[in-house]
Amino acid sequence: MGNKYVDATALTIAIIGAINWGLIGLFRFDLVAFIFGDMSWLSRVVYTIVGICGLYLISFYMKLFDKGETR
């Protein structure tokens, strides 16, 4: 924790995942499935990486509370 490159990469991947979920919710268009195939092994890897990045970003809450930035 604390590596700004890992933090930035995880945040970028999570944002891309959030955009994909927005497309699914608004237009029923799954960009990952469109690019890599519907639940192919490659699309499952992409979904897994996005999920791991989301779990990693939970650590950002700990950083906020450690610094006292709870406003």
N, C-alpha and C positions, 0 to 999 in steps of 0.2 A: 504494500500500500504506500502511496506517496510518490510513485513514479508518474510524472505528468504525461508521458507518452502512452503508457498503458491506460491511464485515466481518459485521455483524449480519444484513444482508439475505441475503448469500450463505450464511451459516450456517443461517438459517431455511429458505431454499429447499432446501438440501441435506438438512436434517432432514425436511422434507416428502417429498422424494424417497426418503429412507431408509425412512420409514413406508410409502410406496407399495410399495417393494421388499419390505418385511416382509409386507404384505398379499398380494402376489403369491406369496411363498414359503410362507406359512402357509395361505392360503385360495384361491389361484389367482384372486384378485380384483384387477384392475388399476383403481385408482380414477381415474387419468388417462383411460384408455380409456372408463371408464364415464361420466365427465363430458363429455369432449370428442370421443368417438368413437374407434373402433379405427384407429389410425394415420392420423387425419385431419391436415390441415396444422396445425391448432391443437394437437393432442396432440404432434405432432413438435416444435413450437416449445417446448412445456412441457418435453419430454424434453431438448431442446438446452439450454435455460436451466439445468436442473438439472445437466446435465453440465458446463457452463461454470462454474457455481458450485463444483462439486466440484473442478475443475481449479484454480480460484482459491484454494480452501482449502488446496491444497498449500503455498501461501506461509506458512500458519500454522506449518509445521514450521521454516521459516527464522526466523520470529520467535522460536520457542522456543529454537533453537540460538544465535541472536544474543544473547539475554538470559541464556544459560547455564542455562536451566530444563530440563535433560535428565534429571532424576530420575524 
